[in-house]
Amino acid sequence: MTEFHQYGSITTIHGFYDIFDPEEQLMRLEKKLRQFSRHMHMSLVLPSLYDEIHVPDVLDNIINQINEVDYLCSVVVALGGTQEEKKFREARDCFGRLKKKGRDVKLVWVDGPRIQAIFKKLQEHKIPIGVPGKGQSVWIALGYLFAKETSDVIALHDCDIVTYDRLLLGRLIEPTANPNNDLEFCKGYYARISPADIEMKGRTTRLFAAPFLEALVNIMHERGESMLEQFFRYHRTFRYPLAGEFSFLTRLARAINIAYDWAIEVSTLSEVYSRLTPKKIAQIDLCKNYEHKHQELSEKDSRRGLHRMVVDIAKFYLNYIRSHGMPIDDAFIDMLQHTYYSMALSFVKSYSDDAESNDLVYDRHQEELTVRYFRDFIATAWEQAKQEKEGTQIPSWNRVTYTVPDIYIDLLEAVERDNE
């Protein structure tokens, strides 16, 4: 996606590397990062499920690529999906291949007894820790990094990226590690085209998030809700708001709340919005194409797949509207569903034209059916939002340490003992 258009108030960093020799560009990028690492200590957080270590074609490549870089001071793997010590040790051995001179590697065993004891202690102090999932795993892994006090910049990406290479990692972390700019948060974006199916992926972003945000921008504008309009316009500026890859300064990371459900990405964007001026926020084109595992639609089960994802994201935005002074009722939701549906159908037409010109497979009928399901999921999100008063964010670590000052000591001991 090589072009140079700047849209909105944040900075867009484009993929100009694609024009030149990629090997030479990678060499220059990593040379810069090695220089930065003398003064800016960089860490990488990898949320991973136990099952992902049994997809060696993907994970082995990620580990091999990371082992080619020498600017990271630490890698922290947030391991979920198993309570069995034998499986934890298996995962620890697998990710232990990331260890090298000058780089510390630790696994945070999220479901293990020591971390679970920490969760229990926090709950005894009335601190909500959410439910198991990526958000909770990321939150506890960040807490360990903060306890270590060795990181200035933190990058995060998933462990299921089929098209991963170390250029993605370098580009992800460079904007916030670079002392020559004043960026504090950087979000990744990319194309999502399946080489095997020759079709567009990223349904939740294309068919839900983009038209939903566009609808909310228009609604808030018509109602004179300028602050909410500005908020949703900011989210709309991101080319891939649901991307799981981002980097930020540690001092910012300490201060933000983390959503424990599928709203983690949009929640993080919202937290950043409330704490930074737009010029300290960027998005970056990470790679030519991005491929990872795909979720089922799960139209009949709101606890799984894209159904749960859409509900969690819509619920977060609805709660945000209510918490910022605008009441919502059933009539508003009905209007929002109709507005979203109309907007989404126009997006489908645009995607169809785009696919036609690029010789991609495009099932317009199926896309329109998916939009219908997403429209109905908004009503489910509203029903859940009416029942849940607290939201789905885990408090920032700055807030946690205020209530439980010794929590970092407990966390360091738990992770160190698990990794003995």
Secondary structure as GFF3:
##gff-version 3
##sequence-region A 1 420
A	DSSP	beta_strand	11	13	.	.	.	ID=ss1
A	DSSP	three_ten_helix	16	19	.	.	.	ID=ss2
A	DSSP	alpha_helix	22	36	.	.	.	ID=ss3
A	DSSP	beta_strand	42	49	.	.	.	ID=ss4
A	DSSP	three_ten_helix	50	54	.	.	.	ID=ss5
A	DSSP	alpha_helix	56	66	.	.	.	ID=ss6
A	DSSP	beta_strand	72	80	.	.	.	ID=ss7
A	DSSP	alpha_helix	85	95	.	.	.	ID=ss8
A	DSSP	three_ten_helix	96	98	.	.	.	ID=ss9
A	DSSP	beta_strand	104	109	.	.	.	ID=ss10
A	DSSP	alpha_helix	113	124	.	.	.	ID=ss11
A	DSSP	alpha_helix	134	148	.	.	.	ID=ss12
A	DSSP	beta_strand	153	156	.	.	.	ID=ss13
A	DSSP	alpha_helix	166	177	.	.	.	ID=ss14
A	DSSP	beta_strand	185	189	.	.	.	ID=ss15
A	DSSP	beta_strand	193	194	.	.	.	ID=ss16
A	DSSP	beta_strand	199	200	.	.	.	ID=ss17
A	DSSP	alpha_helix	203	203	.	.	.	ID=ss18
A	DSSP	pi_helix	204	209	.	.	.	ID=ss19
A	DSSP	alpha_helix	210	222	.	.	.	ID=ss20
A	DSSP	alpha_helix	226	237	.	.	.	ID=ss21
A	DSSP	beta_strand	246	249	.	.	.	ID=ss22
A	DSSP	alpha_helix	250	253	.	.	.	ID=ss23
A	DSSP	beta_strand	258	259	.	.	.	ID=ss24
A	DSSP	alpha_helix	264	275	.	.	.	ID=ss25
A	DSSP	three_ten_helix	278	280	.	.	.	ID=ss26
A	DSSP	beta_strand	281	285	.	.	.	ID=ss27
A	DSSP	alpha_helix	305	323	.	.	.	ID=ss28
A	DSSP	alpha_helix	330	357	.	.	.	ID=ss29
A	DSSP	alpha_helix	364	387	.	.	.	ID=ss30
A	DSSP	beta_strand	393	394	.	.	.	ID=ss31
A	DSSP	alpha_helix	397	403	.	.	.	ID=ss32
A	DSSP	alpha_helix	407	418	.	.	.	ID=ss33
###
